[in-house]
Amino acid sequence: MAKEFTYTTNDGEEIREWAESESDVLDSARERLDERGVSLAGEEIEECIEVIPSPRRIKSGAEGVFDERRRRGGERAAREVVESGMDVGLGTGSTTAWAVAEIGRLLRAGELEGVRGVATSLQSHELAKEAEIPLTGLDEVTELDVTIDGADQYSESEPTVIKGGGGAHAREKVIDAMADELVITTDEEKATDPLDFPVPVEVMPDARAVVAERVREAGGEPELRMAERKDGPLFTANGNLVLDCDFGGIDDTAGTARDLETIPGILEHGIFQDMVDAVYLGTSEDVDVLQF
């Protein structure tokens, strides 16, 4: 995770600086404070520094991570749905990263106690470690109190989302299904009815061709997902490939999910059907909460 300095001057001006390391953010903070004639001791500056998501660790980069709508939605979800003593599923993505950071801040401040996290991906595992959230393994629990997760697209008319843009949807679905409550954090741009985001399908490498053919027979157009920063296709943490399957507007999400579930060679698909309990939707001014 990165570090952020936040300070409000006596005249109400907010000074906010971030950097990948604490030493760099200290230097930036001192420079900004000097520009405004504000004198703070080193210890006072350090008290204003918190852990935040690092754009280097998240697919959407700085533009996505520092979208105030996503920050607002993730932080509020963490404050409102996580209570002391809970086992919490920690999701993946730029909005959920803010929820992870906020849970860590609340723990360090003593506002939460006894919270354990179960990460949905290596990304969220590393974020949680840096935010000082105690972690437990997926094989050490059988149920969770709540999971806070993101989505590539969500519906305002049904408790269903499409996930898997990060390639972690098989593990995400297990952890999301274990939770008594699944809370999705996202922004207003990801609302679509009907859902039309290409459905990620995790498939055994040797079964790629036959699975692709069966997907076409079910009305989808599969495309092998390629890796970034290396040649060749993307491999998941399970050693499988991902086909992004474009079904156009999906009028019958349950039917499409059933079609995919009948295809041998598919480990998991990205339709999270009837699983969502609430959506925390960051907007330009506030956070809207959609309950199902």
C-alpha positions in Angstrom: 0.0 0.0 0.0 1.0 3.6 -0.4 0.9 6.4 2.2 -1.2 9.5 2.4 -0.8 12.7 4.4 -4.0 14.6 5.2 -4.2 17.8 7.2 -6.8 20.6 7.5 -5.4 24.1 8.1 -7.0 26.6 10.5 -8.7 28.3 7.6 -10.3 25.0 6.5 -8.0 24.2 3.5 -7.3 20.5 3.2 -3.7 19.5 2.3 -3.4 16.0 0.9 -0.3 14.3 -0.5 0.4 10.7 -1.3 3.5 8.6 -2.2 4.5 5.0 -2.4 6.8 5.3 0.6 6.5 7.1 4.0 9.8 8.9 3.4 8.5 10.3 0.1 5.2 11.4 1.5 6.9 13.1 4.5 9.0 15.1 2.0 6.0 16.1 0.0 4.0 17.0 3.1 6.8 19.2 4.4 7.0 21.0 1.1 3.3 21.7 0.9 3.1 22.8 4.5 6.0 25.2 4.0 4.3 26.6 0.9 1.3 27.5 3.1 3.3 28.7 6.0 2.2 25.9 8.3 4.7 24.6 10.9 4.3 21.0 12.1 6.9 18.9 13.9 7.9 15.6 12.4 5.8 13.6 14.8 2.8 15.7 14.1 3.2 15.0 10.4 3.5 11.3 11.0 0.3 11.3 13.0 -1.5 12.6 9.8 -0.2 9.8 7.6 -2.4 6.7 6.8 -2.1 3.6 4.6 -3.9 3.9 1.3 -4.2 1.6 -1.8 -1.2 1.8 -4.1 -2.0 2.5 -7.8 0.9 0.2 -8.7 -0.9 -2.8 -7.2 -4.3 -2.3 -8.8 -5.3 -2.8 -12.4 -7.1 0.5 -12.9 -4.0 2.5 -11.9 -4.0 6.0 -10.3 -7.1 7.2 -12.2 -9.2 4.4 -10.8 -7.7 4.3 -7.3 -8.0 8.0 -6.7 -11.6 8.3 -8.1 -13.3 10.0 -5.1 -16.5 8.1 -5.8 -14.8 4.7 -5.3 -12.9 6.0 -2.2 -16.1 7.3 -0.7 -18.1 4.1 -1.4 -15.4 1.7 -0.1 -14.7 3.7 3.1 -18.3 4.1 4.0 -19.1 0.4 3.5 -16.2 -0.5 5.8 -17.5 1.8 8.5 -21.1 0.7 8.3 -21.0 -3.0 7.8 -17.9 -4.2 9.7 -18.2 -4.7 13.5 -15.8 -5.9 16.1 -15.4 -9.7 16.3 -16.4 -10.3 12.7 -14.7 -12.6 10.1 -14.7 -10.5 7.0 -14.1 -11.5 3.3 -11.8 -8.9 1.7 -12.6 -8.4 -1.9 -10.5 -7.3 -4.9 -10.4 -4.1 -6.9 -10.0 -0.3 -6.7 -13.1 0.4 -4.7 -12.8 -2.5 -2.3 -9.1 -1.6 -1.7 -10.4 1.6 0.1 -12.6 -0.6 2.3 -9.6 -2.7 3.2 -7.6 0.4 4.0 -10.4 1.8 6.1 -10.8 -1.5 8.1 -7.1 -1.4 8.8 -7.3 2.2 10.0 -10.3 1.5 12.3 -8.4 -1.4 13.8 -5.3 0.6 14.4 -7.4 3.4 15.9 -9.1 1.0 18.3 -12.5 1.6 16.8 -12.6 -2.1 15.7 -11.3 -5.1 17.6 -11.1 -8.8 16.9 -11.7 -8.6 13.2 -10.2 -11.3 10.9 -9.9 -11.1 7.2 -10.1 -13.7 4.5 -8.6 -12.5 1.2 -10.2 -13.2 -2.1 -6.9 -12.7 -4.1 -3.2 -12.2 -3.7 -3.9 -8.5 -4.2 -6.3 -8.2 -1.3 -4.0 -10.5 0.8 -1.1 -8.1 0.4 -3.2 -5.0 0.9 -4.6 -6.5 4.2 -1.2 -7.4 5.5 0.1 -3.8 4.9 -3.1 -2.4 6.5 -2.3 -4.6 9.6 -5.6 -6.6 9.3 -5.2 -10.1 10.9 -5.7 -12.7 8.3 -6.9 -16.3 8.4 -6.9 -18.9 5.6 -9.9 -19.9 3.5 -9.5 -23.5 4.7 -9.7 -22.4 8.4 -13.2 -21.0 8.3 -16.6 -22.3 7.0 -18.6 -19.1 7.2 -18.1 -15.3 7.2 -20.1 -12.5 8.8 -19.8 -10.3 5.7 -17.8 -9.9 2.5 -17.0 -6.6 0.9 -16.2 -7.1 -2.7 -16.2 -5.2 -6.0 -17.8 -5.8 -9.3 -17.2 -5.2 -13.0 -20.9 -4.6 -13.5 -24.0 -4.7 -11.3 -27.7 -4.6 -11.9 -30.1 -2.2 -10.1 -33.0 -4.6 -10.7 -31.6 -7.9 -9.4 -29.1 -9.0 -6.8 -26.6 -10.1 -9.4 -23.2 -8.9 -10.5 -20.5 -9.9 -13.0 -17.0 -10.3 -11.7 -13.7 -11.7 -12.8 -12.0 -8.8 -14.5 -9.0 -9.5 -12.2 -9.2 -13.3 -12.9 -9.9 -14.2 -9.3 -13.6 -15.0 -9.6 -13.4 -18.7 -8.6 -12.0 -17.9 -5.2 -14.1 -14.7 -4.9 -17.3 -16.7 -5.5 -16.4 -19.2 -2.7 -15.7 -16.4 -0.2 -18.7 -14.3 -1.3 -21.0 -17.3 -0.9 -19.7 -18.1 2.6 -20.7 -14.7 3.9 -24.0 -14.0 5.7 -24.0 -10.7 3.8 -22.4 -9.8 0.5 -21.8 -6.0 0.1 -20.6 -4.7 -3.3 -18.7 -1.5 -3.4 -18.6 0.3 -6.8 -19.4 3.5 -8.6 -22.4 4.7 -10.6 -20.8 4.0 -14.0 -20.9 0.2 -13.5 -24.7 0.0 -13.3 -26.2 -1.7 -16.4 -29.6 -3.4 -17.1 -29.4 -5.8 -18.6 -25.9 -6.9 -17.7 -23.7 -7.0 -20.8 -20.1 -7.2 -19.5 -18.3 -10.2 -21.1 -18.6 -13.0 -18.6 -15.2 -14.3 -17.4 -15.0 -18.1 -17.5 -12.1 -19.9 -15.9 -11.3 -23.0 -18.0 -8.8 -25.9 -17.9 -6.1 -25.1 -20.5 -6.5 -28.4 -22.4 -10.3 -27.9 -22.6 -10.1 -24.3 -24.0 -11.1 -25.3 -27.6 -14.1 -27.5 -26.6 -15.3 -25.0 -24.0 -15.1 -22.2 -26.5 -17.2 -24.2 -28.9 -19.8 -24.9 -26.2 -19.9 -21.3 -25.3 -20.7 -20.3 -28.9 -23.5 -22.9 -28.9 -24.9 -21.2 -25.8 -24.9 -17.8 -27.6 -21.6 -16.3 -26.4 -18.5 -15.2 -28.2 -15.4 -16.3 -26.3 -12.1 -14.5 -26.4 -8.9 -15.8 -24.7 -7.7 -13.3 -22.1 -4.1 -12.3 -22.8 -1.6 -11.3 -20.0 -0.2 -7.9 -19.5 3.5 -7.3 -19.2 4.3 -10.7 -20.5 3.7 -12.7 -23.7 0.9 -15.2 -24.0 -2.4 -15.8 -22.2 -3.2 -14.9 -18.6 -3.0 -17.8 -16.2 -5.1 -17.7 -13.0 -3.8 -18.5 -9.5 -5.3 -22.0 -10.1 -3.2 -22.5 -13.2 -6.1 -22.1 -15.6 -7.0 -19.9 -18.5 -9.8 -17.2 -18.8 -12.2 -16.9 -21.6 -14.1 -13.6 -21.7 -17.5 -14.5 -23.1 -19.6 -11.8 -24.7 -23.3 -12.6 -24.6 -24.5 -9.1 -25.4 -27.3 -8.0 -23.1 -28.1 -10.9 -20.8 -31.9 -10.9 -20.3 -31.8 -14.2 -18.5 -28.8 -14.2 -16.2 -29.9 -17.3 -14.4 -30.3 -19.2 -17.7 -26.9 -18.1 -18.9 -25.3 -19.1 -15.6 -27.0 -22.6 -15.9 -25.7 -23.0 -19.5 -22.2 -22.2 -18.4 -22.4 -24.6 -15.4 -23.3 -27.5 -17.7 -20.1 -27.2 -19.8 -17.4 -29.6 -18.7 -14.0 -28.0 -18.4 -15.2 -24.8 -16.8 -14.0 -24.3 -13.3 -16.1 -21.2 -12.6 -17.9 -18.3 -14.3 -18.3 -14.7 -13.3 -22.0 -14.4 -13.0 -22.7 -14.0 -9.2 -26.4 -14.9 -9.4 -28.8 -13.7 -6.6 -25.9 -13.3 -4.2 -25.8 -9.6 -3.4 -27.4 -8.1 -0.3 -26.4 -4.5 -0.7 -24.5 -2.2 -3.1 -22.6 0.8 -1.8 -22.5 3.1 -4.8 -20.1 6.0 -4.7 -21.5 9.1 -6.5 -20.0 12.5 -7.2 -21.4 13.9 -3.9 -22.3 11.0 -1.6 -22.9 7.3 -1.3 -26.1 5.7 -2.4 -27.0 2.3 -0.8 -29.0 -0.2 -2.8 -30.6 -3.0 -0.7 -31.9 -6.3 -2.0 
